[in-house]
């Protein structure tokens, strides 16, 4: 028995319905009440699909995509929504589903508050009043988007802080709505960072001083309940220090208009050039004087340590086994890799450094050994490849047969409709046979898709295995470590304090990472 699907959606732009318990909950109550009062729906299995905080201008919503996949699989016979705008605010797309896709798949569509039931319009297009209403929903969505954007810009222009997080050192006022005030506990840390920078300390030195003094980070102060990510200790580092020193918010400035939406309903934005930002000076209490900020900026500019010159092929692949952070390549004087966190965190297990030449030689040796092992397994892989290719051919034949059968059924459906239009077939016979054809087409479509997916999976396995063989043959007489070789075979390298090396290989033919080390 086909399931009944209820679809619930709440957009962030629906100001009056932002509370999940009042909006999503009220939609749910309305739809269940409708089902309970209609005998043909009562007693059927109900599947719920929900998108909370997603715009209706795009169909790329998690809940919507799950619903459409269920419909394509022939598992849903009826879709209920509170109103058409919950399903989609795009006039063209909503019309396509109502007039073409749902009727072809035999899916009943009900919009409760719009008093629309597709069963009452079988064999005809959407009524004029309904079509006009869907157009109004589309226009309303675009209109409300413009109004929300204008409202936010007006609030910012009036000096209101309407953004989510507040920079470290400040907090949202409890007395005045959309205002920021100084958080004295955090502000003392911010002032201390600027003072240390003014004395000539680098960002790394500042981070080390803060950690030695046990100064808590932003995360530790605001979210002490959070567990340490990836087992790493929460600590200050040069990047977090620079984030403070680079923030003009501490001068009392508030900038807005830093990005703009690509289109109505878009989740991502386009960055706006800094010179086009809108800035309000003296917006809030400053934590640092203008002359201090300029001196610190001037100092940081002179102390620029951007890496120049030679690049080692292992850069980006090497990690410290003690702290887990990426190691830095130092080509000046003695070529070597260093753990940049050792000086800051002072973790005893950190690999302080390892000579680049020693590391390159060890990686090359381990790689040659791995290639030799894989070369011996190449012959065994050939028989597996032959079997997989046979399976691929069989799946292609089955999928093609399903596709051909669907084509013939659709031709039969078209011929059946012509006979019905000419009066050669009675309405009941036409409906029964049309329903039967539709069920067969849906079943064949699902079967074809399953075969195609399995075929693609096997083809990808064959491709990877063949690529793996090519790589083994190509690099069988490897003499040096190049960027191409590292990118092809190496996923990650961990180096420990005792200079022990552990490598995660990246061979194409593996479903999981392989480890090796010395």
C-alpha positions as CSV (number, residue, x, y, z in Angstrom):
1,X,0.0,0.0,0.0
2,X,1.4,3.4,-1.0
3,X,2.4,5.6,1.9
4,X,1.0,9.1,2.5
5,X,3.7,11.7,2.8
6,X,3.4,14.9,4.8
7,X,5.9,17.7,3.9
8,X,6.7,20.4,6.4
9,X,8.8,23.5,5.7
10,X,9.8,26.6,7.6
11,X,11.9,29.4,6.1
12,X,14.2,31.6,8.1
13,X,12.4,34.5,6.5
14,X,9.0,33.4,8.0
15,X,9.4,35.9,10.9
16,X,6.2,34.9,12.6
17,X,6.8,31.2,12.5
18,X,10.4,30.8,13.6
19,X,9.6,28.7,16.7
20,X,9.7,25.0,15.7
21,X,7.1,24.1,18.2
22,X,4.6,26.7,16.9
23,X,5.3,26.5,13.1
24,X,6.5,23.1,12.2
25,X,4.4,21.7,15.0
26,X,1.3,23.5,13.8
27,X,1.7,22.3,10.2
28,X,2.1,18.7,11.5
29,X,-1.1,19.0,13.6
30,X,-3.0,20.5,10.7
31,X,-2.1,17.7,8.3
32,X,-2.7,14.9,10.8
33,X,-6.1,16.4,11.5
34,X,-6.9,16.5,7.8
35,X,-5.9,12.8,7.4
36,X,-8.0,11.7,10.3
37,X,-11.1,13.3,8.7
38,X,-10.7,11.6,5.3
39,X,-11.4,7.9,5.2
40,X,-9.3,7.2,2.1
41,X,-6.2,8.5,3.9
42,X,-6.9,7.3,7.4
43,X,-5.1,4.1,8.3
44,X,-2.4,4.4,5.7
45,X,1.3,4.5,6.7
46,X,2.4,8.1,7.1
47,X,5.9,9.3,6.2
48,X,7.1,12.7,7.4
49,X,9.6,14.9,5.6
50,X,10.7,18.2,7.1
51,X,13.0,21.2,6.1
52,X,13.4,23.6,9.0
53,X,15.1,26.9,8.0
54,X,15.2,26.3,4.2
55,X,13.9,28.7,1.6
56,X,11.1,27.5,-0.8
57,X,12.8,29.1,-3.8
58,X,15.0,26.1,-4.4
59,X,14.2,22.4,-4.5
60,X,17.7,21.6,-3.1
61,X,16.5,20.9,0.4
62,X,17.4,17.7,2.4
63,X,13.9,16.8,3.3
64,X,12.5,17.6,-0.2
65,X,15.2,15.5,-1.9
66,X,14.4,12.5,0.4
67,X,10.7,12.9,-0.5
68,X,11.3,13.0,-4.2
69,X,13.6,9.9,-4.0
70,X,10.7,8.1,-2.3
71,X,8.3,9.2,-4.9
72,X,10.6,8.1,-7.7
73,X,10.9,4.7,-6.0
74,X,7.1,4.3,-6.2
75,X,6.7,4.3,-2.4
76,X,4.6,7.5,-2.1
77,X,1.0,7.6,-3.3
78,X,-0.1,11.0,-1.8
79,X,1.7,14.2,-0.7
80,X,0.1,16.6,1.8
81,X,1.3,20.1,2.5
82,X,-0.2,23.0,4.5
83,X,-0.2,25.2,1.4
84,X,1.5,25.2,-2.0
85,X,4.2,27.7,-0.8
86,X,5.4,25.1,1.7
87,X,6.2,22.7,-1.3
88,X,7.8,25.4,-3.5
89,X,7.7,29.2,-4.0
90,X,9.0,28.8,-7.6
91,X,6.0,29.3,-9.9
92,X,7.4,27.3,-12.8
93,X,8.7,24.4,-10.8
94,X,5.5,24.1,-8.7
95,X,3.5,24.0,-11.9
96,X,5.7,21.4,-13.4
97,X,5.2,19.0,-10.5
98,X,1.5,19.6,-10.3
99,X,0.7,19.4,-14.0
100,X,3.3,16.9,-15.3
101,X,5.4,14.9,-12.8
102,X,2.8,14.0,-10.1
103,X,0.1,13.1,-12.6
104,X,2.4,10.9,-14.6
105,X,3.6,9.1,-11.5
106,X,0.1,8.7,-10.2
107,X,0.8,10.8,-7.0
108,X,-2.0,12.7,-5.4
109,X,-1.1,16.2,-4.3
110,X,-3.1,18.0,-1.6
111,X,-2.6,21.6,-0.3
112,X,-4.9,21.9,2.7
113,X,-5.2,25.6,3.2
114,X,-5.4,26.3,-0.5
115,X,-8.3,23.8,-0.8
116,X,-6.5,22.0,-3.6
117,X,-6.7,18.3,-4.3
118,X,-5.3,17.0,-7.6
119,X,-7.9,14.1,-7.5
120,X,-10.6,16.7,-8.2
121,X,-8.7,17.9,-11.3
122,X,-7.8,14.5,-12.9
123,X,-7.2,14.8,-16.6
124,X,-7.0,18.6,-16.6
125,X,-4.4,21.2,-16.0
126,X,-4.2,23.4,-12.8
127,X,-7.2,25.7,-12.5
128,X,-6.6,29.4,-13.3
129,X,-7.1,30.5,-9.7
130,X,-4.6,28.0,-8.5
131,X,-2.0,28.9,-11.1
132,X,-2.4,32.6,-10.3
133,X,-2.0,31.7,-6.6
134,X,1.3,29.9,-7.2
135,X,2.6,32.9,-9.2
136,X,1.7,35.1,-6.2
137,X,3.7,32.8,-3.9
138,X,6.7,33.1,-6.2
139,X,6.4,36.9,-6.3
140,X,5.9,37.0,-2.5
141,X,9.1,35.0,-1.9
142,X,11.1,37.4,-4.0
143,X,9.4,40.4,-2.4
144,X,9.9,39.2,1.2
145,X,13.6,38.5,0.4
146,X,14.1,42.1,-0.7
147,X,12.3,43.4,2.4
148,X,14.3,41.2,4.8
149,X,17.6,42.4,3.1
150,X,16.5,46.0,3.2
151,X,15.4,45.7,6.8
152,X,18.8,44.2,7.8
153,X,20.6,47.0,5.9
154,X,18.5,49.7,7.6
155,X,19.1,48.3,11.0
156,X,22.9,48.2,10.3
157,X,22.8,51.8,9.0
158,X,21.1,52.8,12.2
159,X,23.9,51.3,14.2
160,X,22.1,48.0,15.3
161,X,24.3,44.9,15.6
162,X,22.2,42.2,14.0
163,X,24.9,39.5,13.4
164,X,25.2,36.2,15.2
165,X,28.5,36.0,17.1
166,X,30.1,39.0,18.8
167,X,33.9,39.5,18.5
168,X,36.0,38.3,21.4
169,X,36.1,41.1,24.1
170,X,32.4,42.1,23.6
171,X,29.0,40.7,24.3
172,X,25.4,41.6,23.4
173,X,23.8,44.1,25.7
174,X,21.1,42.9,28.1
175,X,19.5,46.3,28.3
176,X,19.6,47.6,24.7
177,X,18.4,45.4,21.8
178,X,21.0,44.9,19.0
179,X,23.8,46.7,20.9
180,X,27.2,45.4,21.9
181,X,29.0,46.2,25.1
182,X,32.5,45.4,26.5
183,X,33.0,42.1,28.2
184,X,35.6,43.1,30.7
185,X,37.0,39.6,31.4
186,X,37.6,39.0,27.7
187,X,38.6,42.6,27.0
188,X,41.6,42.3,29.4
189,X,42.9,39.5,27.2
190,X,42.5,41.5,24.0
191,X,44.3,44.5,25.5
192,X,47.1,42.3,26.7
193,X,47.6,40.8,23.2
194,X,47.9,44.3,21.7
195,X,50.3,45.3,24.5
196,X,52.5,42.3,23.8
197,X,52.5,43.0,20.1
198,X,53.4,46.6,20.8
199,X,56.4,45.4,22.7
200,X,57.7,43.7,19.6
201,X,56.6,40.1,20.3
202,X,55.6,38.0,17.3
203,X,52.3,36.2,17.1
204,X,54.0,32.9,18.0
205,X,55.7,34.5,21.0
206,X,52.4,36.0,22.2
207,X,50.6,32.7,21.9
208,X,53.4,31.0,23.9
209,X,53.1,33.7,26.6
210,X,49.3,33.3,26.8
211,X,49.6,29.5,27.1
212,X,52.3,29.7,29.7
213,X,50.2,32.1,31.8
214,X,47.2,29.8,31.4
215,X,45.1,32.5,29.6
216,X,41.9,30.8,28.3
217,X,41.0,31.0,24.7
218,X,37.7,32.3,23.2
219,X,36.3,28.8,23.0
220,X,37.3,27.9,26.6
221,X,35.7,31.1,27.9
222,X,32.5,31.0,25.9
223,X,32.0,27.2,25.6
224,X,33.8,25.5,28.5
225,X,31.5,22.4,28.0
226,X,32.8,21.6,24.6
227,X,35.1,18.7,24.3
228,X,38.5,19.1,22.7
229,X,38.3,18.5,19.0
230,X,40.3,15.6,17.6
231,X,41.9,15.1,21.0
232,X,43.9,18.3,20.6
233,X,44.3,20.6,23.5
234,X,42.6,24.0,23.2
235,X,45.4,26.6,23.1
236,X,46.4,29.9,21.7
237,X,48.3,29.8,18.4
238,X,49.7,32.4,16.0
239,X,46.6,32.3,13.8
240,X,44.2,33.1,16.7
241,X,46.5,35.9,17.9
242,X,46.6,37.4,14.4
243,X,42.8,37.2,14.2
244,X,42.6,39.5,17.2
245,X,45.4,41.9,15.9
246,X,43.8,42.2,12.5
247,X,40.2,43.0,13.6
248,X,39.3,46.6,13.2
249,X,36.2,46.0,15.4
250,X,38.5,46.8,18.4
251,X,38.8,50.4,17.1
252,X,35.1,50.9,17.6
253,X,34.2,50.3,13.9
254,X,31.3,48.1,12.7
255,X,31.5,47.0,9.0
256,X,28.6,45.4,7.1
257,X,27.8,44.6,3.5
258,X,30.8,42.2,3.3
259,X,29.0,39.7,1.1
260,X,25.8,39.4,-1.0
261,X,23.6,36.5,-2.0
262,X,24.0,34.9,-5.4
263,X,20.2,34.6,-5.8
264,X,17.0,34.5,-3.7
265,X,17.2,31.4,-1.4
266,X,20.9,30.9,-1.9
267,X,22.8,29.6,1.1
268,X,26.2,30.9,-0.1
269,X,27.3,34.5,-0.8
270,X,29.7,36.4,-2.9
271,X,32.5,38.3,-1.1
272,X,32.4,42.1,-1.6
273,X,35.8,43.9,-1.9
274,X,36.9,45.5,1.3
275,X,36.8,49.0,-0.1
276,X,33.1,48.6,-0.8
277,X,32.2,47.6,2.8
278,X,30.0,50.0,4.7
279,X,31.7,51.1,7.9
280,X,30.3,52.9,10.9
281,X,33.0,54.6,13.0
282,X,32.6,55.1,16.8
283,X,29.9,52.4,16.8
284,X,30.9,51.0,20.2
285,X,33.5,51.4,22.8
286,X,37.0,50.8,21.4
287,X,39.5,48.5,23.2
288,X,42.6,49.9,21.5
289,X,43.7,53.3,20.4
290,X,44.1,54.1,16.7
291,X,47.9,54.8,17.1
292,X,48.5,51.5,18.9
293,X,46.6,49.6,16.2
294,X,48.6,51.3,13.4
295,X,51.9,50.5,15.2
296,X,51.0,46.9,15.6
297,X,50.0,46.6,12.0
298,X,53.2,48.3,10.9
299,X,55.2,45.9,13.0
300,X,53.4,42.8,11.7
301,X,53.9,44.0,8.1
302,X,57.7,44.2,8.6
303,X,57.7,40.8,10.3
304,X,56.0,39.0,7.3
305,X,57.3,35.5,7.3
306,X,55.6,34.2,4.1
307,X,57.5,31.2,2.7
308,X,59.4,32.0,-0.5
309,X,61.5,30.0,-2.8
310,X,61.9,26.2,-2.8
311,X,58.9,24.0,-2.2
312,X,59.4,20.4,-0.9
313,X,57.1,17.7,-2.4
314,X,56.2,16.5,1.1
315,X,54.7,19.9,2.1
316,X,51.1,19.5,3.2
317,X,51.5,15.7,3.7
318,X,53.6,15.8,6.9
319,X,52.1,16.0,10.4
320,X,53.6,15.9,13.9
321,X,52.8,12.6,15.6
322,X,52.8,14.3,19.0
323,X,50.3,17.2,18.5
324,X,48.8,16.2,15.2
325,X,49.4,19.6,13.5
326,X,51.0,20.1,10.1
327,X,54.8,20.5,10.0
328,X,56.5,23.4,8.4
329,X,59.3,23.2,5.8
330,X,62.4,25.4,6.4
331,X,64.6,25.5,3.3
332,X,67.0,28.1,4.8
333,X,70.4,26.8,6.0
334,X,69.6,23.2,6.9
335,X,66.7,21.8,4.9
336,X,64.3,20.4,7.5
337,X,60.7,20.1,8.7
338,X,59.7,21.6,12.1
339,X,56.6,21.3,14.3
340,X,55.4,24.9,14.6
341,X,53.3,24.1,17.7
342,X,56.1,22.8,19.8
343,X,57.3,26.2,20.8
344,X,53.8,27.3,21.6
345,X,52.3,24.2,23.3
346,X,55.5,22.7,24.7
347,X,54.2,19.1,24.3
348,X,57.0,16.7,25.1
349,X,55.9,14.1,22.5
350,X,56.2,16.7,19.6
351,X,58.7,16.0,16.9
352,X,60.7,19.3,17.1
353,X,62.3,18.8,13.7
354,X,63.5,16.2,11.2
355,X,66.1,16.7,8.4
356,X,64.3,16.9,5.0
357,X,66.9,14.6,3.3
358,X,66.5,11.9,6.0
359,X,62.7,12.1,5.6
360,X,62.8,12.0,1.8
361,X,65.1,8.9,1.8
362,X,62.9,7.1,4.3
363,X,59.7,7.8,2.4
364,X,61.3,6.7,-0.9
365,X,62.5,3.4,0.6
366,X,59.1,2.6,2.1
367,X,57.4,3.5,-1.2
368,X,59.7,1.2,-3.2
369,X,59.0,-1.7,-0.7
370,X,55.2,-1.1,-1.1
371,X,55.4,-1.1,-4.9
372,X,57.3,-4.4,-4.9
373,X,54.6,-6.0,-2.7
374,X,51.9,-4.6,-5.0
375,X,53.7,-5.7,-8.1
376,X,53.5,-9.3,-6.8
377,X,49.8,-9.0,-6.4
378,X,49.2,-7.6,-9.9
379,X,48.8,-11.0,-11.5
380,X,46.1,-12.0,-8.9
381,X,44.2,-8.8,-9.6
382,X,43.9,-9.6,-13.3
383,X,41.5,-12.5,-12.7
384,X,39.4,-10.3,-10.5
385,X,39.3,-7.6,-13.2
386,X,38.1,-10.1,-15.7
387,X,35.3,-11.3,-13.4
388,X,34.2,-7.7,-12.7
389,X,34.1,-6.8,-16.4
390,X,31.8,-9.8,-17.0
391,X,29.5,-8.5,-14.3
392,X,29.5,-5.1,-15.8
393,X,28.5,-6.5,-19.2
394,X,25.7,-8.5,-17.6
395,X,24.4,-5.4,-15.7
396,X,24.5,-3.3,-18.9
397,X,22.4,-5.9,-20.8
398,X,19.8,-6.0,-18.0
399,X,19.6,-2.2,-17.7
400,X,19.2,-1.9,-21.5
401,X,16.5,-4.5,-21.4
402,X,14.6,-2.6,-18.7
403,X,15.0,0.6,-20.6
404,X,13.7,-1.0,-23.8
405,X,10.7,-2.5,-21.9
406,X,9.8,0.9,-20.5
407,X,9.9,2.4,-23.9
408,X,7.5,-0.2,-25.3
409,X,5.2,0.3,-22.3
410,X,5.1,4.1,-22.8
411,X,4.3,3.6,-26.5
412,X,1.5,1.2,-25.5
413,X,0.2,3.9,-23.0
414,X,0.2,6.5,-25.8
415,X,-1.6,4.2,-28.2
416,X,-4.1,3.3,-25.4
417,X,-4.9,7.0,-24.8
418,X,-5.5,7.5,-28.6
419,X,-8.0,4.6,-28.6
420,X,-9.6,6.1,-25.5
421,X,-9.9,9.5,-27.1
422,X,-11.5,7.9,-30.2
423,X,-14.0,6.1,-28.1
424,X,-12.5,2.6,-28.9
425,X,-11.7,1.9,-25.2
426,X,-14.0,2.5,-22.2
427,X,-12.9,4.8,-19.4
428,X,-12.7,2.0,-16.8
429,X,-10.6,-0.2,-19.1
430,X,-8.3,2.7,-20.0
431,X,-7.7,3.6,-16.3
432,X,-7.1,0.0,-15.2
433,X,-4.6,-0.6,-18.0
434,X,-2.9,2.8,-17.7
435,X,-2.4,2.2,-13.9
436,X,-0.9,-1.2,-14.6
437,X,1.4,0.3,-17.2
438,X,2.5,3.0,-14.8
439,X,3.3,0.5,-12.0
440,X,5.3,-1.6,-14.4
441,X,7.2,1.5,-15.7
442,X,8.0,2.6,-12.1
443,X,9.2,-0.9,-11.1
444,X,11.4,-1.1,-14.3
445,X,12.8,2.3,-13.7
446,X,13.8,1.4,-10.1
447,X,15.4,-1.8,-11.3
448,X,17.2,-0.1,-14.1
449,X,18.6,2.6,-11.7
450,X,19.8,-0.2,-9.3
451,X,21.6,-1.9,-12.2
452,X,23.1,1.3,-13.4
453,X,24.4,2.2,-9.9
454,X,25.9,-1.2,-9.4
455,X,27.5,-1.0,-12.9
456,X,29.0,2.4,-12.0
457,X,30.4,1.0,-8.8
458,X,32.1,-1.9,-10.5
459,X,33.4,0.3,-13.3
460,X,34.9,2.6,-10.7
461,X,36.5,-0.4,-9.0
462,X,37.9,-1.6,-12.3
463,X,39.2,1.9,-13.1
464,X,41.0,2.2,-9.8
465,X,42.5,-1.3,-10.0
466,X,43.7,-0.7,-13.6
467,X,45.1,2.7,-12.5
468,X,46.8,1.0,-9.6
469,X,48.5,-1.5,-11.9
470,X,49.6,1.3,-14.2
471,X,51.2,3.2,-11.3
472,X,53.0,0.1,-10.1
473,X,54.4,-0.5,-13.6
474,X,55.2,3.2,-14.2
475,X,57.0,3.7,-10.9
476,X,58.6,0.3,-10.6
477,X,62.1,1.8,-11.1
478,X,61.7,4.8,-8.9
479,X,64.9,6.7,-8.1
480,X,63.8,10.0,-6.6
481,X,60.8,11.6,-4.7
482,X,59.0,14.0,-7.0
483,X,55.7,16.0,-6.4
484,X,53.9,13.7,-8.9
485,X,55.0,10.6,-7.0
486,X,54.0,12.0,-3.6
487,X,50.6,13.2,-4.8
488,X,50.0,9.8,-6.4
489,X,50.9,7.5,-3.5
490,X,51.0,9.4,-0.2
491,X,48.0,10.5,1.8
492,X,49.6,11.5,5.1
493,X,52.9,11.1,6.9
494,X,53.3,11.2,10.7
495,X,56.7,11.8,12.3
496,X,57.3,11.2,16.0
497,X,59.9,12.5,18.5
498,X,62.1,9.4,18.1
499,X,62.1,10.1,14.3
500,X,59.8,7.1,13.7
501,X,57.7,7.5,10.5
502,X,54.2,6.3,9.8
503,X,52.7,6.6,6.3
504,X,49.1,6.4,5.1
505,X,49.3,5.3,1.5
506,X,46.9,6.5,-1.2
507,X,46.8,3.7,-3.7
508,X,43.9,4.0,-6.2
509,X,42.8,0.4,-5.8
510,X,42.1,0.6,-2.1
511,X,38.8,1.2,-0.4
512,X,40.6,2.2,2.8
513,X,43.9,3.8,3.7
514,X,46.9,1.6,4.1
515,X,49.6,2.3,6.7
516,X,53.3,1.5,6.7
517,X,56.2,2.9,8.6
518,X,59.7,2.6,10.1
